[in-house]
């Protein structure tokens, strides 16, 4: 069993403790812990075994603070957004092999974006990756004057200097959803809107464009909604109260779609036998067997990889005129057909 230190006195184990345990110099232990060249395989194994035996863990933050760089990427995310948690997972996977650590700061009902960003800057983050930021463009520009900024899942045209954009083609995703429903035979297709949320305007535009292209502009209808299950349920209850239901609903995101499904289930309305429902994002929620939601998938690993790549490119010396003014990278979405859509 590992002890707390070589001396057993409750101290946090140090490099010197590992060196004493392994019978080598502190310098050699440092080489092994940094993964640098200069230690043979047998020595490396002995040092790592000694470190494990005494419970030594490298203090990464302390090492970074001693250097001129922090190599920290700050990530602002929405605490209640499943899509954001999936992105955070992808950001870790992309950042750590590149030698960067990730610092997280959540946005919640009691904690706004300004506080989340200030906490990341106080942690000496070298660049910020902001997931679905809702702050004014002028505020993004102010932050980018301090550190490079990557905005994920929000269109910015033009992007302020120092701000890169990585997003999904939300309008194309909405068009794919409408095309799928029309191909099944639906005509009365309602879009439950995302309000002012990032991506909502593009999804509205894609929905309208597709409905017009199919000659269904007279059937187009936008219903106020939002990002949450309650937003979707409220919109569904509005449809139920009217008595004349559409044959299909395109919800702003998977959470909103789940609220729609719940309201219809409680009212005894069959999905997809009476109403088809489509979500957006393809979160793990959509893949649950009892939900089985048809949805528009965003390529989350690719979005995360590109966001981290843009941040690191800025930090490691990219200075051409295109990136100075901001670069936008747009990823294609993909419709995933499951059990909530069928012929009307």
Secondary structure, DSSP 4 states (H G I P E B T S, - for coil): ---SSTT-SSPPP-HHHHHHHHTS-HHHHHHHHHT-SS--HHHHHHHHHHHHHHT----HHHHHHHSS---EEEEEEETT-HHHHHHHHHHHHHHGGGT-EEEEEEEBTTB-HHHHHHHHHHTT-SEEEEES--S-HHHHHHHHTTSEEEEES---SSPPTTEEEEEE-HHHHHHHHHHHHHHHT---EEEE--TTSTTHHHHHHHHHHHHHHTT-GGG-EEE---SSHHHHHHHHHHHHHHS---SEEE-SSHHHHHHHHHHHHHTT--TTTT-EEEEEE--HHHHSTTT--EEEEP-HHHHHHHHHHHHHHHHTT---HHHHT--EEEE--EEE--TT----
